[in-house]
Amino acid sequence: MSARRPGDVAKLRLKILEFFQQNLVEAELFLPWSAQQLRGAIYTNCQVLAEHSDNEGTFFRVRSESATIENLREQFSRAS
């Protein structure tokens, strides 16, 4: 491997990303309009893959550790 070859650098980057993302899961979180003050917690603790809203609130497709996702779900249920 050489830092002078762009292909080698790209391979190394992918390996590093795979390592740090190996314990991450994808999930959908629902945040009701009454709890939008917690929106920042989603962006702070998760990688947001998609977002859409309806009359009830906002749906987020996220990637994060499963414990983080469960913790956010608990916060949302207490806030609504």
mmCIF file of the N, C-alpha and C atoms, coordinates in Angstrom:
data_MODEL
# 
_entry.id   MODEL 
# 
loop_
_atom_site.group_PDB 
_atom_site.id 
_atom_site.type_symbol 
_atom_site.label_atom_id 
_atom_site.label_alt_id 
_atom_site.label_comp_id 
_atom_site.label_asym_id 
_atom_site.label_entity_id 
_atom_site.label_seq_id 
_atom_site.pdbx_PDB_ins_code 
_atom_site.Cartn_x 
_atom_site.Cartn_y 
_atom_site.Cartn_z 
_atom_site.occupancy 
_atom_site.B_iso_or_equiv 
_atom_site.pdbx_formal_charge 
_atom_site.auth_seq_id 
_atom_site.auth_comp_id 
_atom_site.auth_asym_id 
_atom_site.auth_atom_id 
_atom_site.pdbx_PDB_model_num 
ATOM 1   N N  . MET A 1 1  ? 0.841   -1.165 0.000  1.00 0.00 ? 1  MET A N  1 
ATOM 2   C CA . MET A 1 1  ? 0.000   0.000  0.000  1.00 0.00 ? 1  MET A CA 1 
ATOM 3   C C  . MET A 1 1  ? 0.892   1.235  0.000  1.00 0.00 ? 1  MET A C  1 
ATOM 4   N N  . SER A 1 2  ? 0.475   2.201  -0.787 1.00 0.00 ? 2  SER A N  1 
ATOM 5   C CA . SER A 1 2  ? 1.242   3.430  -0.885 1.00 0.00 ? 2  SER A CA 1 
ATOM 6   C C  . SER A 1 2  ? 0.301   4.628  -0.865 1.00 0.00 ? 2  SER A C  1 
ATOM 7   N N  . ALA A 1 3  ? 0.681   5.644  -0.118 1.00 0.00 ? 3  ALA A N  1 
ATOM 8   C CA . ALA A 1 3  ? -0.103  6.877  -0.067 1.00 0.00 ? 3  ALA A CA 1 
ATOM 9   C C  . ALA A 1 3  ? 0.005   7.652  -1.368 1.00 0.00 ? 3  ALA A C  1 
ATOM 10  N N  . ARG A 1 4  ? 0.913   7.248  -2.227 1.00 0.00 ? 4  ARG A N  1 
ATOM 11  C CA . ARG A 1 4  ? 1.081   7.917  -3.521 1.00 0.00 ? 4  ARG A CA 1 
ATOM 12  C C  . ARG A 1 4  ? 0.090   7.417  -4.559 1.00 0.00 ? 4  ARG A C  1 
ATOM 13  N N  . ARG A 1 5  ? -0.510  6.277  -4.298 1.00 0.00 ? 5  ARG A N  1 
ATOM 14  C CA . ARG A 1 5  ? -1.475  5.714  -5.255 1.00 0.00 ? 5  ARG A CA 1 
ATOM 15  C C  . ARG A 1 5  ? -2.889  5.981  -4.758 1.00 0.00 ? 5  ARG A C  1 
ATOM 16  N N  . PRO A 1 6  ? -3.661  6.761  -5.507 1.00 0.00 ? 6  PRO A N  1 
ATOM 17  C CA . PRO A 1 6  ? -5.021  7.100  -5.083 1.00 0.00 ? 6  PRO A CA 1 
ATOM 18  C C  . PRO A 1 6  ? -5.896  5.875  -4.818 1.00 0.00 ? 6  PRO A C  1 
ATOM 19  N N  . GLY A 1 7  ? -5.714  4.815  -5.582 1.00 0.00 ? 7  GLY A N  1 
ATOM 20  C CA . GLY A 1 7  ? -6.502  3.607  -5.369 1.00 0.00 ? 7  GLY A CA 1 
ATOM 21  C C  . GLY A 1 7  ? -6.238  2.978  -4.014 1.00 0.00 ? 7  GLY A C  1 
ATOM 22  N N  . ASP A 1 8  ? -4.980  2.992  -3.584 1.00 0.00 ? 8  ASP A N  1 
ATOM 23  C CA . ASP A 1 8  ? -4.637  2.455  -2.268 1.00 0.00 ? 8  ASP A CA 1 
ATOM 24  C C  . ASP A 1 8  ? -5.223  3.307  -1.150 1.00 0.00 ? 8  ASP A C  1 
ATOM 25  N N  . VAL A 1 9  ? -5.186  4.614  -1.327 1.00 0.00 ? 9  VAL A N  1 
ATOM 26  C CA . VAL A 1 9  ? -5.756  5.515  -0.322 1.00 0.00 ? 9  VAL A CA 1 
ATOM 27  C C  . VAL A 1 9  ? -7.265  5.290  -0.221 1.00 0.00 ? 9  VAL A C  1 
ATOM 28  N N  . ALA A 1 10 ? -7.927  5.105  -1.349 1.00 0.00 ? 10 ALA A N  1 
ATOM 29  C CA . ALA A 1 10 ? -9.374  4.855  -1.350 1.00 0.00 ? 10 ALA A CA 1 
ATOM 30  C C  . ALA A 1 10 ? -9.697  3.543  -0.632 1.00 0.00 ? 10 ALA A C  1 
ATOM 31  N N  . LYS A 1 11 ? -8.899  2.508  -0.866 1.00 0.00 ? 11 LYS A N  1 
ATOM 32  C CA . LYS A 1 11 ? -9.117  1.222  -0.183 1.00 0.00 ? 11 LYS A CA 1 
ATOM 33  C C  . LYS A 1 11 ? -8.949  1.363  1.322  1.00 0.00 ? 11 LYS A C  1 
ATOM 34  N N  . LEU A 1 12 ? -7.923  2.096  1.738  1.00 0.00 ? 12 LEU A N  1 
ATOM 35  C CA . LEU A 1 12 ? -7.685  2.309  3.165  1.00 0.00 ? 12 LEU A CA 1 
ATOM 36  C C  . LEU A 1 12 ? -8.849  3.070  3.798  1.00 0.00 ? 12 LEU A C  1 
ATOM 37  N N  . ARG A 1 13 ? -9.333  4.075  3.107  1.00 0.00 ? 13 ARG A N  1 
ATOM 38  C CA . ARG A 1 13 ? -10.479 4.852  3.604  1.00 0.00 ? 13 ARG A CA 1 
ATOM 39  C C  . ARG A 1 13 ? -11.688 3.950  3.811  1.00 0.00 ? 13 ARG A C  1 
ATOM 40  N N  . LEU A 1 14 ? -11.979 3.078  2.853  1.00 0.00 ? 14 LEU A N  1 
ATOM 41  C CA . LEU A 1 14 ? -13.117 2.159  2.979  1.00 0.00 ? 14 LEU A CA 1 
ATOM 42  C C  . LEU A 1 14 ? -12.949 1.216  4.165  1.00 0.00 ? 14 LEU A C  1 
ATOM 43  N N  . LYS A 1 15 ? -11.748 0.714  4.363  1.00 0.00 ? 15 LYS A N  1 
ATOM 44  C CA . LYS A 1 15 ? -11.496 -0.189 5.502  1.00 0.00 ? 15 LYS A CA 1 
ATOM 45  C C  . LYS A 1 15 ? -11.707 0.531  6.827  1.00 0.00 ? 15 LYS A C  1 
ATOM 46  N N  . ILE A 1 16 ? -11.256 1.775  6.901  1.00 0.00 ? 16 ILE A N  1 
ATOM 47  C CA . ILE A 1 16 ? -11.436 2.550  8.133  1.00 0.00 ? 16 ILE A CA 1 
ATOM 48  C C  . ILE A 1 16 ? -12.923 2.787  8.392  1.00 0.00 ? 16 ILE A C  1 
ATOM 49  N N  . LEU A 1 17 ? -13.668 3.176  7.361  1.00 0.00 ? 17 LEU A N  1 
ATOM 50  C CA . LEU A 1 17 ? -15.110 3.379  7.517  1.00 0.00 ? 17 LEU A CA 1 
ATOM 51  C C  . LEU A 1 17 ? -15.817 2.099  7.937  1.00 0.00 ? 17 LEU A C  1 
ATOM 52  N N  . GLU A 1 18 ? -15.475 0.981  7.315  1.00 0.00 ? 18 GLU A N  1 
ATOM 53  C CA . GLU A 1 18 ? -16.079 -0.306 7.682  1.00 0.00 ? 18 GLU A CA 1 
ATOM 54  C C  . GLU A 1 18 ? -15.828 -0.632 9.148  1.00 0.00 ? 18 GLU A C  1 
ATOM 55  N N  . PHE A 1 19 ? -14.606 -0.382 9.602  1.00 0.00 ? 19 PHE A N  1 
ATOM 56  C CA . PHE A 1 19 ? -14.259 -0.679 10.990 1.00 0.00 ? 19 PHE A CA 1 
ATOM 57  C C  . PHE A 1 19 ? -15.135 0.112  11.960 1.00 0.00 ? 19 PHE A C  1 
ATOM 58  N N  . PHE A 1 20 ? -15.266 1.405  11.727 1.00 0.00 ? 20 PHE A N  1 
ATOM 59  C CA . PHE A 1 20 ? -16.013 2.247  12.659 1.00 0.00 ? 20 PHE A CA 1 
ATOM 60  C C  . PHE A 1 20 ? -17.525 2.098  12.516 1.00 0.00 ? 20 PHE A C  1 
ATOM 61  N N  . GLN A 1 21 ? -17.999 1.555  11.411 1.00 0.00 ? 21 GLN A N  1 
ATOM 62  C CA . GLN A 1 21 ? -19.436 1.394  11.220 1.00 0.00 ? 21 GLN A CA 1 
ATOM 63  C C  . GLN A 1 21 ? -19.914 -0.038 11.437 1.00 0.00 ? 21 GLN A C  1 
ATOM 64  N N  . GLN A 1 22 ? -19.047 -0.938 11.850 1.00 0.00 ? 22 GLN A N  1 
ATOM 65  C CA . GLN A 1 22 ? -19.425 -2.343 11.957 1.00 0.00 ? 22 GLN A CA 1 
ATOM 66  C C  . GLN A 1 22 ? -20.501 -2.604 13.003 1.00 0.00 ? 22 GLN A C  1 
ATOM 67  N N  . ASN A 1 23 ? -20.608 -1.775 14.026 1.00 0.00 ? 23 ASN A N  1 
ATOM 68  C CA . ASN A 1 23 ? -21.616 -1.984 15.072 1.00 0.00 ? 23 ASN A CA 1 
ATOM 69  C C  . ASN A 1 23 ? -22.846 -1.104 14.898 1.00 0.00 ? 23 ASN A C  1 
ATOM 70  N N  . LEU A 1 24 ? -22.943 -0.422 13.769 1.00 0.00 ? 24 LEU A N  1 
ATOM 71  C CA . LEU A 1 24 ? -24.063 0.480  13.549 1.00 0.00 ? 24 LEU A CA 1 
ATOM 72  C C  . LEU A 1 24 ? -25.218 -0.246 12.875 1.00 0.00 ? 24 LEU A C  1 
ATOM 73  N N  . VAL A 1 25 ? -26.429 0.180  13.220 1.00 0.00 ? 25 VAL A N  1 
ATOM 74  C CA . VAL A 1 25 ? -27.633 -0.379 12.613 1.00 0.00 ? 25 VAL A CA 1 
ATOM 75  C C  . VAL A 1 25 ? -28.449 0.763  12.010 1.00 0.00 ? 25 VAL A C  1 
ATOM 76  N N  . GLU A 1 26 ? -29.283 0.421  11.049 1.00 0.00 ? 26 GLU A N  1 
ATOM 77  C CA . GLU A 1 26 ? -30.196 1.392  10.469 1.00 0.00 ? 26 GLU A CA 1 
ATOM 78  C C  . GLU A 1 26 ? -31.564 1.202  11.096 1.00 0.00 ? 26 GLU A C  1 
ATOM 79  N N  . ALA A 1 27 ? -32.240 2.316  11.350 1.00 0.00 ? 27 ALA A N  1 
ATOM 80  C CA . ALA A 1 27 ? -33.563 2.264  11.965 1.00 0.00 ? 27 ALA A CA 1 
ATOM 81  C C  . ALA A 1 27 ? -34.357 3.495  11.547 1.00 0.00 ? 27 ALA A C  1 
ATOM 82  N N  . GLU A 1 28 ? -35.657 3.423  11.814 1.00 0.00 ? 28 GLU A N  1 
ATOM 83  C CA . GLU A 1 28 ? -36.507 4.581  11.576 1.00 0.00 ? 28 GLU A CA 1 
ATOM 84  C C  . GLU A 1 28 ? -36.963 5.118  12.926 1.00 0.00 ? 28 GLU A C  1 
ATOM 85  N N  . LEU A 1 29 ? -36.837 6.413  13.085 1.00 0.00 ? 29 LEU A N  1 
ATOM 86  C CA . LEU A 1 29 ? -37.298 7.085  14.292 1.00 0.00 ? 29 LEU A CA 1 
ATOM 87  C C  . LEU A 1 29 ? -38.436 8.016  13.921 1.00 0.00 ? 29 LEU A C  1 
ATOM 88  N N  . PHE A 1 30 ? -39.444 8.059  14.780 1.00 0.00 ? 30 PHE A N  1 
ATOM 89  C CA . PHE A 1 30 ? -40.552 8.985  14.583 1.00 0.00 ? 30 PHE A CA 1 
ATOM 90  C C  . PHE A 1 30 ? -40.509 10.020 15.685 1.00 0.00 ? 30 PHE A C  1 
ATOM 91  N N  . LEU A 1 31 ? -40.539 11.281 15.298 1.00 0.00 ? 31 LEU A N  1 
ATOM 92  C CA . LEU A 1 31 ? -40.533 12.378 16.250 1.00 0.00 ? 31 LEU A CA 1 
ATOM 93  C C  . LEU A 1 31 ? -41.807 13.190 16.059 1.00 0.00 ? 31 LEU A C  1 
ATOM 94  N N  . PRO A 1 32 ? -42.756 13.119 17.026 1.00 0.00 ? 32 PRO A N  1 
ATOM 95  C CA . PRO A 1 32 ? -44.006 13.864 16.881 1.00 0.00 ? 32 PRO A CA 1 
ATOM 96  C C  . PRO A 1 32 ? -43.736 15.370 16.936 1.00 0.00 ? 32 PRO A C  1 
ATOM 97  N N  . TRP A 1 33 ? -44.662 16.129 16.370 1.00 0.00 ? 33 TRP A N  1 
ATOM 98  C CA . TRP A 1 33 ? -44.503 17.579 16.353 1.00 0.00 ? 33 TRP A CA 1 
ATOM 99  C C  . TRP A 1 33 ? -44.344 18.137 17.760 1.00 0.00 ? 33 TRP A C  1 
ATOM 100 N N  . SER A 1 34 ? -44.960 17.511 18.739 1.00 0.00 ? 34 SER A N  1 
ATOM 101 C CA . SER A 1 34 ? -44.894 17.993 20.119 1.00 0.00 ? 34 SER A CA 1 
ATOM 102 C C  . SER A 1 34 ? -43.508 17.820 20.748 1.00 0.00 ? 34 SER A C  1 
ATOM 103 N N  . ALA A 1 35 ? -42.637 17.066 20.096 1.00 0.00 ? 35 ALA A N  1 
ATOM 104 C CA . ALA A 1 35 ? -41.304 16.801 20.647 1.00 0.00 ? 35 ALA A CA 1 
ATOM 105 C C  . ALA A 1 35 ? -40.182 17.274 19.730 1.00 0.00 ? 35 ALA A C  1 
ATOM 106 N N  . GLN A 1 36 ? -40.461 18.217 18.870 1.00 0.00 ? 36 GLN A N  1 
ATOM 107 C CA . GLN A 1 36 ? -39.453 18.665 17.909 1.00 0.00 ? 36 GLN A CA 1 
ATOM 108 C C  . GLN A 1 36 ? -38.224 19.290 18.568 1.00 0.00 ? 36 GLN A C  1 
ATOM 109 N N  . GLN A 1 37 ? -38.314 19.644 19.835 1.00 0.00 ? 37 GLN A N  1 
ATOM 110 C CA . GLN A 1 37 ? -37.151 20.188 20.538 1.00 0.00 ? 37 GLN A CA 1 
ATOM 111 C C  . GLN A 1 37 ? -36.036 19.135 20.660 1.00 0.00 ? 37 GLN A C  1 
ATOM 112 N N  . LEU A 1 38 ? -36.382 17.861 20.445 1.00 0.00 ? 38 LEU A N  1 
ATOM 113 C CA . LEU A 1 38 ? -35.392 16.774 20.518 1.00 0.00 ? 38 LEU A CA 1 
ATOM 114 C C  . LEU A 1 38 ? -34.747 16.472 19.164 1.00 0.00 ? 38 LEU A C  1 
ATOM 115 N N  . ARG A 1 39 ? -35.100 17.225 18.160 1.00 0.00 ? 39 ARG A N  1 
ATOM 116 C CA . ARG A 1 39 ? -34.576 17.017 16.806 1.00 0.00 ? 39 ARG A CA 1 
ATOM 117 C C  . ARG A 1 39 ? -33.040 17.061 16.779 1.00 0.00 ? 39 ARG A C  1 
ATOM 118 N N  . GLY A 1 40 ? -32.459 17.974 17.534 1.00 0.00 ? 40 GLY A N  1 
ATOM 119 C CA . GLY A 1 40 ? -30.998 18.097 17.589 1.00 0.00 ? 40 GLY A CA 1 
ATOM 120 C C  . GLY A 1 40 ? -30.329 16.839 18.112 1.00 0.00 ? 40 GLY A C  1 
ATOM 121 N N  . ALA A 1 41 ? -31.002 16.127 19.010 1.00 0.00 ? 41 ALA A N  1 
ATOM 122 C CA . ALA A 1 41 ? -30.434 14.891 19.564 1.00 0.00 ? 41 ALA A CA 1 
ATOM 123 C C  . ALA A 1 41 ? -30.251 13.837 18.476 1.00 0.00 ? 41 ALA A C  1 
ATOM 124 N N  . ILE A 1 42 ? -31.151 13.828 17.512 1.00 0.00 ? 42 ILE A N  1 
ATOM 125 C CA . ILE A 1 42 ? -31.029 12.868 16.410 1.00 0.00 ? 42 ILE A CA 1 
ATOM 126 C C  . ILE A 1 42 ? -29.785 13.190 15.585 1.00 0.00 ? 42 ILE A C  1 
ATOM 127 N N  . TYR A 1 43 ? -29.630 14.452 15.225 1.00 0.00 ? 43 TYR A N  1 
ATOM 128 C CA . TYR A 1 43 ? -28.498 14.848 14.388 1.00 0.00 ? 43 TYR A CA 1 
ATOM 129 C C  . TYR A 1 43 ? -27.164 14.763 15.136 1.00 0.00 ? 43 TYR A C  1 
ATOM 130 N N  . THR A 1 44 ? -27.205 14.912 16.453 1.00 0.00 ? 44 THR A N  1 
ATOM 131 C CA . THR A 1 44 ? -25.983 14.815 17.246 1.00 0.00 ? 44 THR A CA 1 
ATOM 132 C C  . THR A 1 44 ? -25.523 13.370 17.396 1.00 0.00 ? 44 THR A C  1 
ATOM 133 N N  . ASN A 1 45 ? -26.470 12.447 17.533 1.00 0.00 ? 45 ASN A N  1 
ATOM 134 C CA . ASN A 1 45 ? -26.136 11.062 17.871 1.00 0.00 ? 45 ASN A CA 1 
ATOM 135 C C  . ASN A 1 45 ? -26.246 10.061 16.729 1.00 0.00 ? 45 ASN A C  1 
ATOM 136 N N  . CYS A 1 46 ? -26.766 10.490 15.585 1.00 0.00 ? 46 CYS A N  1 
ATOM 137 C CA . CYS A 1 46 ? -26.996 9.561  14.482 1.00 0.00 ? 46 CYS A CA 1 
ATOM 138 C C  . CYS A 1 46 ? -26.547 10.177 13.160 1.00 0.00 ? 46 CYS A C  1 
ATOM 139 N N  . GLN A 1 47 ? -26.337 9.306  12.212 1.00 0.00 ? 47 GLN A N  1 
ATOM 140 C CA . GLN A 1 47 ? -26.177 9.742  10.833 1.00 0.00 ? 47 GLN A CA 1 
ATOM 141 C C  . GLN A 1 47 ? -27.570 9.681  10.212 1.00 0.00 ? 47 GLN A C  1 
ATOM 142 N N  . VAL A 1 48 ? -28.104 10.817 9.818  1.00 0.00 ? 48 VAL A N  1 
ATOM 143 C CA . VAL A 1 48 ? -29.441 10.866 9.233  1.00 0.00 ? 48 VAL A CA 1 
ATOM 144 C C  . VAL A 1 48 ? -29.331 10.538 7.747  1.00 0.00 ? 48 VAL A C  1 
ATOM 145 N N  . LEU A 1 49 ? -30.009 9.463  7.343  1.00 0.00 ? 49 LEU A N  1 
ATOM 146 C CA . LEU A 1 49 ? -29.972 9.002  5.959  1.00 0.00 ? 49 LEU A CA 1 
ATOM 147 C C  . LEU A 1 49 ? -31.114 9.587  5.135  1.00 0.00 ? 49 LEU A C  1 
ATOM 148 N N  . ALA A 1 50 ? -32.255 9.811  5.783  1.00 0.00 ? 50 ALA A N  1 
ATOM 149 C CA . ALA A 1 50 ? -33.427 10.364 5.099  1.00 0.00 ? 50 ALA A CA 1 
ATOM 150 C C  . ALA A 1 50 ? -34.348 10.959 6.146  1.00 0.00 ? 50 ALA A C  1 
ATOM 151 N N  . GLU A 1 51 ? -35.189 11.885 5.696  1.00 0.00 ? 51 GLU A N  1 
ATOM 152 C CA . GLU A 1 51 ? -36.136 12.543 6.587  1.00 0.00 ? 51 GLU A CA 1 
ATOM 153 C C  . GLU A 1 51 ? -37.368 12.937 5.781  1.00 0.00 ? 51 GLU A C  1 
ATOM 154 N N  . HIS A 1 52 ? -38.550 12.677 6.351  1.00 0.00 ? 52 HIS A N  1 
ATOM 155 C CA . HIS A 1 52 ? -39.790 13.157 5.744  1.00 0.00 ? 52 HIS A CA 1 
ATOM 156 C C  . HIS A 1 52 ? -40.826 13.385 6.836  1.00 0.00 ? 52 HIS A C  1 
ATOM 157 N N  . SER A 1 53 ? -41.754 14.273 6.555  1.00 0.00 ? 53 SER A N  1 
ATOM 158 C CA . SER A 1 53 ? -42.757 14.661 7.548  1.00 0.00 ? 53 SER A CA 1 
ATOM 159 C C  . SER A 1 53 ? -44.163 14.405 7.037  1.00 0.00 ? 53 SER A C  1 
ATOM 160 N N  . ASP A 1 54 ? -45.086 14.245 7.986  1.00 0.00 ? 54 ASP A N  1 
ATOM 161 C CA . ASP A 1 54 ? -46.509 14.175 7.669  1.00 0.00 ? 54 ASP A CA 1 
ATOM 162 C C  . ASP A 1 54 ? -47.256 15.006 8.716  1.00 0.00 ? 54 ASP A C  1 
ATOM 163 N N  . ASN A 1 55 ? -48.546 14.829 8.824  1.00 0.00 ? 55 ASN A N  1 
ATOM 164 C CA . ASN A 1 55 ? -49.348 15.623 9.755  1.00 0.00 ? 55 ASN A CA 1 
ATOM 165 C C  . ASN A 1 55 ? -49.048 15.329 11.221 1.00 0.00 ? 55 ASN A C  1 
ATOM 166 N N  . GLU A 1 56 ? -48.474 14.170 11.508 1.00 0.00 ? 56 GLU A N  1 
ATOM 167 C CA . GLU A 1 56 ? -48.216 13.757 12.890 1.00 0.00 ? 56 GLU A CA 1 
ATOM 168 C C  . GLU A 1 56 ? -46.829 14.144 13.397 1.00 0.00 ? 56 GLU A C  1 
ATOM 169 N N  . GLY A 1 57 ? -45.854 14.251 12.481 1.00 0.00 ? 57 GLY A N  1 
ATOM 170 C CA . GLY A 1 57 ? -44.487 14.541 12.900 1.00 0.00 ? 57 GLY A CA 1 
ATOM 171 C C  . GLY A 1 57 ? -43.495 14.227 11.803 1.00 0.00 ? 57 GLY A C  1 
ATOM 172 N N  . THR A 1 58 ? -42.264 13.935 12.205 1.00 0.00 ? 58 THR A N  1 
ATOM 173 C CA . THR A 1 58 ? -41.168 13.691 11.265 1.00 0.00 ? 58 THR A CA 1 
ATOM 174 C C  . THR A 1 58 ? -40.627 12.282 11.438 1.00 0.00 ? 58 THR A C  1 
ATOM 175 N N  . PHE A 1 59 ? -40.382 11.618 10.320 1.00 0.00 ? 59 PHE A N  1 
ATOM 176 C CA . PHE A 1 59 ? -39.764 10.293 10.302 1.00 0.00 ? 59 PHE A CA 1 
ATOM 177 C C  . PHE A 1 59 ? -38.318 10.451 9.851  1.00 0.00 ? 59 PHE A C  1 
ATOM 178 N N  . PHE A 1 60 ? -37.422 9.817  10.570 1.00 0.00 ? 60 PHE A N  1 
ATOM 179 C CA . PHE A 1 60 ? -36.003 9.856  10.243 1.00 0.00 ? 60 PHE A CA 1 
ATOM 180 C C  . PHE A 1 60 ? -35.512 8.447  9.978  1.00 0.00 ? 60 PHE A C  1 
ATOM 181 N N  . ARG A 1 61 ? -34.795 8.252  8.914  1.00 0.00 ? 61 ARG A N  1 
ATOM 182 C CA . ARG A 1 61 ? -34.069 7.000  8.669  1.00 0.00 ? 61 ARG A CA 1 
ATOM 183 C C  . ARG A 1 61 ? -32.648 7.290  9.102  1.00 0.00 ? 61 ARG A C  1 
ATOM 184 N N  . VAL A 1 62 ? -32.158 6.555  10.114 1.00 0.00 ? 62 VAL A N  1 
ATOM 185 C CA . VAL A 1 62 ? -30.863 6.868  10.721 1.00 0.00 ? 62 VAL A CA 1 
ATOM 186 C C  . VAL A 1 62 ? -29.957 5.645  10.788 1.00 0.00 ? 62 VAL A C  1 
ATOM 187 N N  . ARG A 1 63 ? -28.689 5.923  11.010 1.00 0.00 ? 63 ARG A N  1 
ATOM 188 C CA . ARG A 1 63 ? -27.700 4.882  11.286 1.00 0.00 ? 63 ARG A CA 1 
ATOM 189 C C  . ARG A 1 63 ? -26.978 5.291  12.565 1.00 0.00 ? 63 ARG A C  1 
ATOM 190 N N  . SER A 1 64 ? -26.944 4.362  13.525 1.00 0.00 ? 64 SER A N  1 
ATOM 191 C CA . SER A 1 64 ? -26.281 4.611  14.798 1.00 0.00 ? 64 SER A CA 1 
ATOM 192 C C  . SER A 1 64 ? -26.147 3.295  15.551 1.00 0.00 ? 64 SER A C  1 
ATOM 193 N N  . GLU A 1 65 ? -25.592 3.353  16.741 1.00 0.00 ? 65 GLU A N  1 
ATOM 194 C CA . GLU A 1 65 ? -25.535 2.167  17.588 1.00 0.00 ? 65 GLU A CA 1 
ATOM 195 C C  . GLU A 1 65 ? -26.936 1.869  18.110 1.00 0.00 ? 65 GLU A C  1 
ATOM 196 N N  . SER A 1 66 ? -27.249 0.605  18.275 1.00 0.00 ? 66 SER A N  1 
ATOM 197 C CA . SER A 1 66 ? -28.604 0.222  18.696 1.00 0.00 ? 66 SER A CA 1 
ATOM 198 C C  . SER A 1 66 ? -28.970 0.807  20.055 1.00 0.00 ? 66 SER A C  1 
ATOM 199 N N  . ALA A 1 67 ? -28.028 0.888  20.978 1.00 0.00 ? 67 ALA A N  1 
ATOM 200 C CA . ALA A 1 67 ? -28.318 1.464  22.299 1.00 0.00 ? 67 ALA A CA 1 
ATOM 201 C C  . ALA A 1 67 ? -28.682 2.936  22.178 1.00 0.00 ? 67 ALA A C  1 
ATOM 202 N N  . THR A 1 68 ? -28.025 3.648  21.288 1.00 0.00 ? 68 THR A N  1 
ATOM 203 C CA . THR A 1 68 ? -28.327 5.062  21.073 1.00 0.00 ? 68 THR A CA 1 
ATOM 204 C C  . THR A 1 68 ? -29.735 5.233  20.515 1.00 0.00 ? 68 THR A C  1 
ATOM 205 N N  . ILE A 1 69 ? -30.094 4.390  19.567 1.00 0.00 ? 69 ILE A N  1 
ATOM 206 C CA . ILE A 1 69 ? -31.427 4.465  18.969 1.00 0.00 ? 69 ILE A CA 1 
ATOM 207 C C  . ILE A 1 69 ? -32.503 4.184  20.016 1.00 0.00 ? 69 ILE A C  1 
ATOM 208 N N  . GLU A 1 70 ? -32.302 3.170  20.839 1.00 0.00 ? 70 GLU A N  1 
ATOM 209 C CA . GLU A 1 70 ? -33.273 2.850  21.889 1.00 0.00 ? 70 GLU A CA 1 
ATOM 210 C C  . GLU A 1 70 ? -33.389 3.987  22.903 1.00 0.00 ? 70 GLU A C  1 
ATOM 211 N N  . ASN A 1 71 ? -32.269 4.589  23.244 1.00 0.00 ? 71 ASN A N  1 
ATOM 212 C CA . ASN A 1 71 ? -32.275 5.717  24.170 1.00 0.00 ? 71 ASN A CA 1 
ATOM 213 C C  . ASN A 1 71 ? -33.075 6.882  23.592 1.00 0.00 ? 71 ASN A C  1 
ATOM 214 N N  . LEU A 1 72 ? -32.889 7.176  22.313 1.00 0.00 ? 72 LEU A N  1 
ATOM 215 C CA . LEU A 1 72 ? -33.648 8.248  21.671 1.00 0.00 ? 72 LEU A CA 1 
ATOM 216 C C  . LEU A 1 72 ? -35.137 7.923  21.647 1.00 0.00 ? 72 LEU A C  1 
ATOM 217 N N  . ARG A 1 73 ? -35.493 6.690  21.354 1.00 0.00 ? 73 ARG A N  1 
ATOM 218 C CA . ARG A 1 73 ? -36.902 6.291  21.343 1.00 0.00 ? 73 ARG A CA 1 
ATOM 219 C C  . ARG A 1 73 ? -37.545 6.495  22.714 1.00 0.00 ? 73 ARG A C  1 
ATOM 220 N N  . GLU A 1 74 ? -36.812 6.173  23.766 1.00 0.00 ? 74 GLU A N  1 
ATOM 221 C CA . GLU A 1 74 ? -37.323 6.373  25.125 1.00 0.00 ? 74 GLU A CA 1 
ATOM 222 C C  . GLU A 1 74 ? -37.541 7.866  25.403 1.00 0.00 ? 74 GLU A C  1 
ATOM 223 N N  . GLN A 1 75 ? -36.587 8.694  24.993 1.00 0.00 ? 75 GLN A N  1 
ATOM 224 C CA . GLN A 1 75 ? -36.729 10.142 25.180 1.00 0.00 ? 75 GLN A CA 1 
ATOM 225 C C  . GLN A 1 75 ? -37.958 10.664 24.441 1.00 0.00 ? 75 GLN A C  1 
ATOM 226 N N  . PHE A 1 76 ? -38.157 10.194 23.216 1.00 0.00 ? 76 PHE A N  1 
ATOM 227 C CA . PHE A 1 76 ? -39.275 10.668 22.412 1.00 0.00 ? 76 PHE A CA 1 
ATOM 228 C C  . PHE A 1 76 ? -40.608 10.262 23.035 1.00 0.00 ? 76 PHE A C  1 
ATOM 229 N N  . SER A 1 77 ? -40.673 9.048  23.575 1.00 0.00 ? 77 SER A N  1 
ATOM 230 C CA . SER A 1 77 ? -41.947 8.584  24.139 1.00 0.00 ? 77 SER A CA 1 
ATOM 231 C C  . SER A 1 77 ? -42.279 9.361  25.420 1.00 0.00 ? 77 SER A C  1 
ATOM 232 N N  . ARG A 1 78 ? -41.273 9.763  26.178 1.00 0.00 ? 78 ARG A N  1 
ATOM 233 C CA . ARG A 1 78 ? -41.521 10.561 27.388 1.00 0.00 ? 78 ARG A CA 1 
ATOM 234 C C  . ARG A 1 78 ? -41.928 11.997 27.036 1.00 0.00 ? 78 ARG A C  1 
ATOM 235 N N  . ALA A 1 79 ? -41.444 12.495 25.905 1.00 0.00 ? 79 ALA A N  1 
ATOM 236 C CA . ALA A 1 79 ? -41.712 13.892 25.516 1.00 0.00 ? 79 ALA A CA 1 
ATOM 237 C C  . ALA A 1 79 ? -43.063 14.068 24.832 1.00 0.00 ? 79 ALA A C  1 
ATOM 238 N N  . SER A 1 80 ? -43.640 12.983 24.309 1.00 0.00 ? 80 SER A N  1 
ATOM 239 C CA . SER A 1 80 ? -44.895 13.151 23.562 1.00 0.00 ? 80 SER A CA 1 
ATOM 240 C C  . SER A 1 80 ? -46.116 13.003 24.426 1.00 0.00 ? 80 SER A C  1 
# 
